[in-house]
Amino acid sequence: MEFGRYVFGSIEIDGVTYEHDVVIEGGRIRKRKKGPSKALRGRYGHTPLTAAEEIPWSCRRLVIGCGASGSLPVTDDVTAEAERRGVDLVVIPTVEAIEQLRRSGADTNAILHVTC
């Protein structure tokens, strides 16, 4: 997987520009579906990442790029579920997450937040 330009609001992966959050699972890319987490938006100021979403758990390591300034809230239930499943959870700003993913193997999945 080749990561190109990342700027606030968009990311390029394998020559395709995405203007929304992405989920990378097993080398495949899909849009993050925030719907299940939207009920908590008022509490966090942003739609947080919760375990109610379709998290790509089929991995040994899950990298969460929490935005340009690291503002995406990740709820405690995500951390607890990662621990329960034995998945190494890495939560870092998206630019750092991209660097991690460039060095990672096939056993790593990701969720990348492209704004805040």
Phi and psi in radians as a Rosetta constraint file:
Dihedral C 1 N 2 CA 2 C 2 CIRCULARHARMONIC -1.950 0.35
Dihedral N 2 CA 2 C 2 N 3 CIRCULARHARMONIC 2.162 0.35
Dihedral C 2 N 3 CA 3 C 3 CIRCULARHARMONIC -1.709 0.35
Dihedral N 3 CA 3 C 3 N 4 CIRCULARHARMONIC 2.193 0.35
Dihedral C 3 N 4 CA 4 C 4 CIRCULARHARMONIC -1.748 0.35
Dihedral N 4 CA 4 C 4 N 5 CIRCULARHARMONIC -2.347 0.35
Dihedral C 4 N 5 CA 5 C 5 CIRCULARHARMONIC -1.241 0.35
Dihedral N 5 CA 5 C 5 N 6 CIRCULARHARMONIC 2.350 0.35
Dihedral C 5 N 6 CA 6 C 6 CIRCULARHARMONIC -2.168 0.35
Dihedral N 6 CA 6 C 6 N 7 CIRCULARHARMONIC 2.127 0.35
Dihedral C 6 N 7 CA 7 C 7 CIRCULARHARMONIC -2.334 0.35
Dihedral N 7 CA 7 C 7 N 8 CIRCULARHARMONIC 2.837 0.35
Dihedral C 7 N 8 CA 8 C 8 CIRCULARHARMONIC -0.889 0.35
Dihedral N 8 CA 8 C 8 N 9 CIRCULARHARMONIC 2.066 0.35
Dihedral C 8 N 9 CA 9 C 9 CIRCULARHARMONIC 1.705 0.35
Dihedral N 9 CA 9 C 9 N 10 CIRCULARHARMONIC -0.136 0.35
Dihedral C 9 N 10 CA 10 C 10 CIRCULARHARMONIC -2.750 0.35
Dihedral N 10 CA 10 C 10 N 11 CIRCULARHARMONIC 2.689 0.35
Dihedral C 10 N 11 CA 11 C 11 CIRCULARHARMONIC -2.469 0.35
Dihedral N 11 CA 11 C 11 N 12 CIRCULARHARMONIC 2.474 0.35
Dihedral C 11 N 12 CA 12 C 12 CIRCULARHARMONIC -1.871 0.35
Dihedral N 12 CA 12 C 12 N 13 CIRCULARHARMONIC 2.213 0.35
Dihedral C 12 N 13 CA 13 C 13 CIRCULARHARMONIC -2.318 0.35
Dihedral N 13 CA 13 C 13 N 14 CIRCULARHARMONIC 2.194 0.35
Dihedral C 13 N 14 CA 14 C 14 CIRCULARHARMONIC 0.901 0.35
Dihedral N 14 CA 14 C 14 N 15 CIRCULARHARMONIC 0.692 0.35
Dihedral C 14 N 15 CA 15 C 15 CIRCULARHARMONIC 1.420 0.35
Dihedral N 15 CA 15 C 15 N 16 CIRCULARHARMONIC -0.003 0.35
Dihedral C 15 N 16 CA 16 C 16 CIRCULARHARMONIC -1.903 0.35
Dihedral N 16 CA 16 C 16 N 17 CIRCULARHARMONIC 2.320 0.35
Dihedral C 16 N 17 CA 17 C 17 CIRCULARHARMONIC -1.664 0.35
Dihedral N 17 CA 17 C 17 N 18 CIRCULARHARMONIC 2.253 0.35
Dihedral C 17 N 18 CA 18 C 18 CIRCULARHARMONIC -1.962 0.35
Dihedral N 18 CA 18 C 18 N 19 CIRCULARHARMONIC 2.307 0.35
Dihedral C 18 N 19 CA 19 C 19 CIRCULARHARMONIC -1.950 0.35
Dihedral N 19 CA 19 C 19 N 20 CIRCULARHARMONIC 0.656 0.35
Dihedral C 19 N 20 CA 20 C 20 CIRCULARHARMONIC -2.713 0.35
Dihedral N 20 CA 20 C 20 N 21 CIRCULARHARMONIC 2.892 0.35
Dihedral C 20 N 21 CA 21 C 21 CIRCULARHARMONIC -1.069 0.35
Dihedral N 21 CA 21 C 21 N 22 CIRCULARHARMONIC 2.531 0.35
Dihedral C 21 N 22 CA 22 C 22 CIRCULARHARMONIC -2.166 0.35
Dihedral N 22 CA 22 C 22 N 23 CIRCULARHARMONIC 2.668 0.35
Dihedral C 22 N 23 CA 23 C 23 CIRCULARHARMONIC -2.038 0.35
Dihedral N 23 CA 23 C 23 N 24 CIRCULARHARMONIC 2.260 0.35
Dihedral C 23 N 24 CA 24 C 24 CIRCULARHARMONIC -1.972 0.35
Dihedral N 24 CA 24 C 24 N 25 CIRCULARHARMONIC 2.085 0.35
Dihedral C 24 N 25 CA 25 C 25 CIRCULARHARMONIC -2.399 0.35
Dihedral N 25 CA 25 C 25 N 26 CIRCULARHARMONIC 2.053 0.35
Dihedral C 25 N 26 CA 26 C 26 CIRCULARHARMONIC 1.024 0.35
Dihedral N 26 CA 26 C 26 N 27 CIRCULARHARMONIC 0.610 0.35
Dihedral C 26 N 27 CA 27 C 27 CIRCULARHARMONIC 1.427 0.35
Dihedral N 27 CA 27 C 27 N 28 CIRCULARHARMONIC -0.003 0.35
Dihedral C 27 N 28 CA 28 C 28 CIRCULARHARMONIC -1.837 0.35
Dihedral N 28 CA 28 C 28 N 29 CIRCULARHARMONIC 2.598 0.35
Dihedral C 28 N 29 CA 29 C 29 CIRCULARHARMONIC -2.028 0.35
Dihedral N 29 CA 29 C 29 N 30 CIRCULARHARMONIC 2.357 0.35
Dihedral C 29 N 30 CA 30 C 30 CIRCULARHARMONIC -2.493 0.35
Dihedral N 30 CA 30 C 30 N 31 CIRCULARHARMONIC 2.854 0.35
Dihedral C 30 N 31 CA 31 C 31 CIRCULARHARMONIC -1.291 0.35
Dihedral N 31 CA 31 C 31 N 32 CIRCULARHARMONIC 2.426 0.35
Dihedral C 31 N 32 CA 32 C 32 CIRCULARHARMONIC -1.263 0.35
Dihedral N 32 CA 32 C 32 N 33 CIRCULARHARMONIC 2.241 0.35
Dihedral C 32 N 33 CA 33 C 33 CIRCULARHARMONIC -1.730 0.35
Dihedral N 33 CA 33 C 33 N 34 CIRCULARHARMONIC 1.817 0.35
Dihedral C 33 N 34 CA 34 C 34 CIRCULARHARMONIC -1.448 0.35
Dihedral N 34 CA 34 C 34 N 35 CIRCULARHARMONIC -0.176 0.35
Dihedral C 34 N 35 CA 35 C 35 CIRCULARHARMONIC -0.760 0.35
Dihedral N 35 CA 35 C 35 N 36 CIRCULARHARMONIC -0.884 0.35
Dihedral C 35 N 36 CA 36 C 36 CIRCULARHARMONIC -1.089 0.35
Dihedral N 36 CA 36 C 36 N 37 CIRCULARHARMONIC -0.336 0.35
Dihedral C 36 N 37 CA 37 C 37 CIRCULARHARMONIC -1.751 0.35
Dihedral N 37 CA 37 C 37 N 38 CIRCULARHARMONIC -0.179 0.35
Dihedral C 37 N 38 CA 38 C 38 CIRCULARHARMONIC -1.050 0.35
Dihedral N 38 CA 38 C 38 N 39 CIRCULARHARMONIC -0.476 0.35
Dihedral C 38 N 39 CA 39 C 39 CIRCULARHARMONIC -1.065 0.35
Dihedral N 39 CA 39 C 39 N 40 CIRCULARHARMONIC -0.409 0.35
Dihedral C 39 N 40 CA 40 C 40 CIRCULARHARMONIC -1.663 0.35
Dihedral N 40 CA 40 C 40 N 41 CIRCULARHARMONIC 0.057 0.35
Dihedral C 40 N 41 CA 41 C 41 CIRCULARHARMONIC -0.995 0.35
Dihedral N 41 CA 41 C 41 N 42 CIRCULARHARMONIC -0.778 0.35
Dihedral C 41 N 42 CA 42 C 42 CIRCULARHARMONIC -1.051 0.35
Dihedral N 42 CA 42 C 42 N 43 CIRCULARHARMONIC -0.645 0.35
Dihedral C 42 N 43 CA 43 C 43 CIRCULARHARMONIC -1.194 0.35
Dihedral N 43 CA 43 C 43 N 44 CIRCULARHARMONIC -0.596 0.35
Dihedral C 43 N 44 CA 44 C 44 CIRCULARHARMONIC -1.835 0.35
Dihedral N 44 CA 44 C 44 N 45 CIRCULARHARMONIC -0.255 0.35
Dihedral C 44 N 45 CA 45 C 45 CIRCULARHARMONIC 1.482 0.35
Dihedral N 45 CA 45 C 45 N 46 CIRCULARHARMONIC -0.239 0.35
Dihedral C 45 N 46 CA 46 C 46 CIRCULARHARMONIC -2.467 0.35
Dihedral N 46 CA 46 C 46 N 47 CIRCULARHARMONIC 2.836 0.35
Dihedral C 46 N 47 CA 47 C 47 CIRCULARHARMONIC -1.304 0.35
Dihedral N 47 CA 47 C 47 N 48 CIRCULARHARMONIC 1.979 0.35
Dihedral C 47 N 48 CA 48 C 48 CIRCULARHARMONIC -1.321 0.35
Dihedral N 48 CA 48 C 48 N 49 CIRCULARHARMONIC 2.928 0.35
Dihedral C 48 N 49 CA 49 C 49 CIRCULARHARMONIC -1.583 0.35
Dihedral N 49 CA 49 C 49 N 50 CIRCULARHARMONIC 2.113 0.35
Dihedral C 49 N 50 CA 50 C 50 CIRCULARHARMONIC -2.148 0.35
Dihedral N 50 CA 50 C 50 N 51 CIRCULARHARMONIC 2.871 0.35
Dihedral C 50 N 51 CA 51 C 51 CIRCULARHARMONIC -1.213 0.35
Dihedral N 51 CA 51 C 51 N 52 CIRCULARHARMONIC -0.151 0.35
Dihedral C 51 N 52 CA 52 C 52 CIRCULARHARMONIC -1.285 0.35
Dihedral N 52 CA 52 C 52 N 53 CIRCULARHARMONIC -0.306 0.35
Dihedral C 52 N 53 CA 53 C 53 CIRCULARHARMONIC -1.382 0.35
Dihedral N 53 CA 53 C 53 N 54 CIRCULARHARMONIC 2.983 0.35
Dihedral C 53 N 54 CA 54 C 54 CIRCULARHARMONIC -1.410 0.35
Dihedral N 54 CA 54 C 54 N 55 CIRCULARHARMONIC 1.436 0.35
Dihedral C 54 N 55 CA 55 C 55 CIRCULARHARMONIC -1.379 0.35
Dihedral N 55 CA 55 C 55 N 56 CIRCULARHARMONIC 2.356 0.35
Dihedral C 55 N 56 CA 56 C 56 CIRCULARHARMONIC -1.401 0.35
Dihedral N 56 CA 56 C 56 N 57 CIRCULARHARMONIC 1.318 0.35
Dihedral C 56 N 57 CA 57 C 57 CIRCULARHARMONIC -1.294 0.35
Dihedral N 57 CA 57 C 57 N 58 CIRCULARHARMONIC -0.200 0.35
Dihedral C 57 N 58 CA 58 C 58 CIRCULARHARMONIC -1.352 0.35
Dihedral N 58 CA 58 C 58 N 59 CIRCULARHARMONIC 1.175 0.35
Dihedral C 58 N 59 CA 59 C 59 CIRCULARHARMONIC -2.798 0.35
Dihedral N 59 CA 59 C 59 N 60 CIRCULARHARMONIC 3.003 0.35
Dihedral C 59 N 60 CA 60 C 60 CIRCULARHARMONIC -1.645 0.35
Dihedral N 60 CA 60 C 60 N 61 CIRCULARHARMONIC -0.432 0.35
Dihedral C 60 N 61 CA 61 C 61 CIRCULARHARMONIC -2.416 0.35
Dihedral N 61 CA 61 C 61 N 62 CIRCULARHARMONIC 2.307 0.35
Dihedral C 61 N 62 CA 62 C 62 CIRCULARHARMONIC -2.097 0.35
Dihedral N 62 CA 62 C 62 N 63 CIRCULARHARMONIC 2.054 0.35
Dihedral C 62 N 63 CA 63 C 63 CIRCULARHARMONIC -1.741 0.35
Dihedral N 63 CA 63 C 63 N 64 CIRCULARHARMONIC 2.174 0.35
Dihedral C 63 N 64 CA 64 C 64 CIRCULARHARMONIC -1.951 0.35
Dihedral N 64 CA 64 C 64 N 65 CIRCULARHARMONIC 2.009 0.35
Dihedral C 64 N 65 CA 65 C 65 CIRCULARHARMONIC -1.511 0.35
Dihedral N 65 CA 65 C 65 N 66 CIRCULARHARMONIC 1.930 0.35
Dihedral C 65 N 66 CA 66 C 66 CIRCULARHARMONIC -1.659 0.35
Dihedral N 66 CA 66 C 66 N 67 CIRCULARHARMONIC 0.565 0.35
Dihedral C 66 N 67 CA 67 C 67 CIRCULARHARMONIC 1.760 0.35
Dihedral N 67 CA 67 C 67 N 68 CIRCULARHARMONIC 3.009 0.35
Dihedral C 67 N 68 CA 68 C 68 CIRCULARHARMONIC -1.056 0.35
Dihedral N 68 CA 68 C 68 N 69 CIRCULARHARMONIC -0.705 0.35
Dihedral C 68 N 69 CA 69 C 69 CIRCULARHARMONIC -1.891 0.35
Dihedral N 69 CA 69 C 69 N 70 CIRCULARHARMONIC 0.170 0.35
Dihedral C 69 N 70 CA 70 C 70 CIRCULARHARMONIC 1.294 0.35
Dihedral N 70 CA 70 C 70 N 71 CIRCULARHARMONIC 0.542 0.35
Dihedral C 70 N 71 CA 71 C 71 CIRCULARHARMONIC -1.649 0.35
Dihedral N 71 CA 71 C 71 N 72 CIRCULARHARMONIC -0.113 0.35
Dihedral C 71 N 72 CA 72 C 72 CIRCULARHARMONIC -1.181 0.35
Dihedral N 72 CA 72 C 72 N 73 CIRCULARHARMONIC 2.055 0.35
Dihedral C 72 N 73 CA 73 C 73 CIRCULARHARMONIC -1.259 0.35
Dihedral N 73 CA 73 C 73 N 74 CIRCULARHARMONIC 2.381 0.35
Dihedral C 73 N 74 CA 74 C 74 CIRCULARHARMONIC -2.030 0.35
Dihedral N 74 CA 74 C 74 N 75 CIRCULARHARMONIC 2.082 0.35
Dihedral C 74 N 75 CA 75 C 75 CIRCULARHARMONIC -1.315 0.35
Dihedral N 75 CA 75 C 75 N 76 CIRCULARHARMONIC 2.782 0.35
Dihedral C 75 N 76 CA 76 C 76 CIRCULARHARMONIC -1.063 0.35
Dihedral N 76 CA 76 C 76 N 77 CIRCULARHARMONIC -0.478 0.35
Dihedral C 76 N 77 CA 77 C 77 CIRCULARHARMONIC -1.185 0.35
Dihedral N 77 CA 77 C 77 N 78 CIRCULARHARMONIC -0.476 0.35
Dihedral C 77 N 78 CA 78 C 78 CIRCULARHARMONIC -1.197 0.35
Dihedral N 78 CA 78 C 78 N 79 CIRCULARHARMONIC -0.804 0.35
Dihedral C 78 N 79 CA 79 C 79 CIRCULARHARMONIC -1.060 0.35
Dihedral N 79 CA 79 C 79 N 80 CIRCULARHARMONIC -0.767 0.35
Dihedral C 79 N 80 CA 80 C 80 CIRCULARHARMONIC -1.129 0.35
Dihedral N 80 CA 80 C 80 N 81 CIRCULARHARMONIC -0.723 0.35
Dihedral C 80 N 81 CA 81 C 81 CIRCULARHARMONIC -1.174 0.35
Dihedral N 81 CA 81 C 81 N 82 CIRCULARHARMONIC -0.684 0.35
Dihedral C 81 N 82 CA 82 C 82 CIRCULARHARMONIC -1.063 0.35
Dihedral N 82 CA 82 C 82 N 83 CIRCULARHARMONIC -0.770 0.35
Dihedral C 82 N 83 CA 83 C 83 CIRCULARHARMONIC -1.102 0.35
Dihedral N 83 CA 83 C 83 N 84 CIRCULARHARMONIC -0.778 0.35
Dihedral C 83 N 84 CA 84 C 84 CIRCULARHARMONIC -1.045 0.35
Dihedral N 84 CA 84 C 84 N 85 CIRCULARHARMONIC -0.646 0.35
Dihedral C 84 N 85 CA 85 C 85 CIRCULARHARMONIC -1.516 0.35
Dihedral N 85 CA 85 C 85 N 86 CIRCULARHARMONIC -0.128 0.35
Dihedral C 85 N 86 CA 86 C 86 CIRCULARHARMONIC 1.295 0.35
Dihedral N 86 CA 86 C 86 N 87 CIRCULARHARMONIC 0.491 0.35
Dihedral C 86 N 87 CA 87 C 87 CIRCULARHARMONIC -1.709 0.35
Dihedral N 87 CA 87 C 87 N 88 CIRCULARHARMONIC 2.250 0.35
Dihedral C 87 N 88 CA 88 C 88 CIRCULARHARMONIC -1.280 0.35
Dihedral N 88 CA 88 C 88 N 89 CIRCULARHARMONIC 2.013 0.35
Dihedral C 88 N 89 CA 89 C 89 CIRCULARHARMONIC -1.751 0.35
Dihedral N 89 CA 89 C 89 N 90 CIRCULARHARMONIC 2.192 0.35
Dihedral C 89 N 90 CA 90 C 90 CIRCULARHARMONIC -2.120 0.35
Dihedral N 90 CA 90 C 90 N 91 CIRCULARHARMONIC 2.053 0.35
Dihedral C 90 N 91 CA 91 C 91 CIRCULARHARMONIC -2.044 0.35
Dihedral N 91 CA 91 C 91 N 92 CIRCULARHARMONIC 1.926 0.35
Dihedral C 91 N 92 CA 92 C 92 CIRCULARHARMONIC -2.551 0.35
Dihedral N 92 CA 92 C 92 N 93 CIRCULARHARMONIC 2.829 0.35
Dihedral C 92 N 93 CA 93 C 93 CIRCULARHARMONIC -0.954 0.35
Dihedral N 93 CA 93 C 93 N 94 CIRCULARHARMONIC 2.615 0.35
Dihedral C 93 N 94 CA 94 C 94 CIRCULARHARMONIC -0.991 0.35
Dihedral N 94 CA 94 C 94 N 95 CIRCULARHARMONIC -0.696 0.35
Dihedral C 94 N 95 CA 95 C 95 CIRCULARHARMONIC -1.068 0.35
Dihedral N 95 CA 95 C 95 N 96 CIRCULARHARMONIC -0.673 0.35
Dihedral C 95 N 96 CA 96 C 96 CIRCULARHARMONIC -1.256 0.35
Dihedral N 96 CA 96 C 96 N 97 CIRCULARHARMONIC -0.619 0.35
Dihedral C 96 N 97 CA 97 C 97 CIRCULARHARMONIC -1.078 0.35
Dihedral N 97 CA 97 C 97 N 98 CIRCULARHARMONIC -0.710 0.35
Dihedral C 97 N 98 CA 98 C 98 CIRCULARHARMONIC -1.060 0.35
Dihedral N 98 CA 98 C 98 N 99 CIRCULARHARMONIC -0.759 0.35
Dihedral C 98 N 99 CA 99 C 99 CIRCULARHARMONIC -1.095 0.35
Dihedral N 99 CA 99 C 99 N 100 CIRCULARHARMONIC -0.717 0.35
Dihedral C 99 N 100 CA 100 C 100 CIRCULARHARMONIC -1.052 0.35
Dihedral N 100 CA 100 C 100 N 101 CIRCULARHARMONIC -0.776 0.35
Dihedral C 100 N 101 CA 101 C 101 CIRCULARHARMONIC -1.167 0.35
Dihedral N 101 CA 101 C 101 N 102 CIRCULARHARMONIC -0.568 0.35
Dihedral C 101 N 102 CA 102 C 102 CIRCULARHARMONIC -1.067 0.35
Dihedral N 102 CA 102 C 102 N 103 CIRCULARHARMONIC -0.505 0.35
Dihedral C 102 N 103 CA 103 C 103 CIRCULARHARMONIC -1.756 0.35
Dihedral N 103 CA 103 C 103 N 104 CIRCULARHARMONIC -0.011 0.35
Dihedral C 103 N 104 CA 104 C 104 CIRCULARHARMONIC -1.612 0.35
Dihedral N 104 CA 104 C 104 N 105 CIRCULARHARMONIC 2.802 0.35
Dihedral C 104 N 105 CA 105 C 105 CIRCULARHARMONIC -1.691 0.35
Dihedral N 105 CA 105 C 105 N 106 CIRCULARHARMONIC -2.982 0.35
Dihedral C 105 N 106 CA 106 C 106 CIRCULARHARMONIC -1.195 0.35
Dihedral N 106 CA 106 C 106 N 107 CIRCULARHARMONIC -0.244 0.35
Dihedral C 106 N 107 CA 107 C 107 CIRCULARHARMONIC -1.530 0.35
Dihedral N 107 CA 107 C 107 N 108 CIRCULARHARMONIC 0.258 0.35
Dihedral C 107 N 108 CA 108 C 108 CIRCULARHARMONIC -2.046 0.35
Dihedral N 108 CA 108 C 108 N 109 CIRCULARHARMONIC 2.257 0.35
Dihedral C 108 N 109 CA 109 C 109 CIRCULARHARMONIC -1.962 0.35
Dihedral N 109 CA 109 C 109 N 110 CIRCULARHARMONIC 2.981 0.35
Dihedral C 109 N 110 CA 110 C 110 CIRCULARHARMONIC -2.667 0.35
Dihedral N 110 CA 110 C 110 N 111 CIRCULARHARMONIC 2.741 0.35
Dihedral C 110 N 111 CA 111 C 111 CIRCULARHARMONIC -2.245 0.35
Dihedral N 111 CA 111 C 111 N 112 CIRCULARHARMONIC 2.154 0.35
Dihedral C 111 N 112 CA 112 C 112 CIRCULARHARMONIC -2.067 0.35
Dihedral N 112 CA 112 C 112 N 113 CIRCULARHARMONIC 2.074 0.35
Dihedral C 112 N 113 CA 113 C 113 CIRCULARHARMONIC -1.564 0.35
Dihedral N 113 CA 113 C 113 N 114 CIRCULARHARMONIC 2.211 0.35
Dihedral C 113 N 114 CA 114 C 114 CIRCULARHARMONIC -1.727 0.35
Dihedral N 114 CA 114 C 114 N 115 CIRCULARHARMONIC -0.093 0.35
Dihedral C 114 N 115 CA 115 C 115 CIRCULARHARMONIC -1.994 0.35
Dihedral N 115 CA 115 C 115 N 116 CIRCULARHARMONIC -2.688 0.35
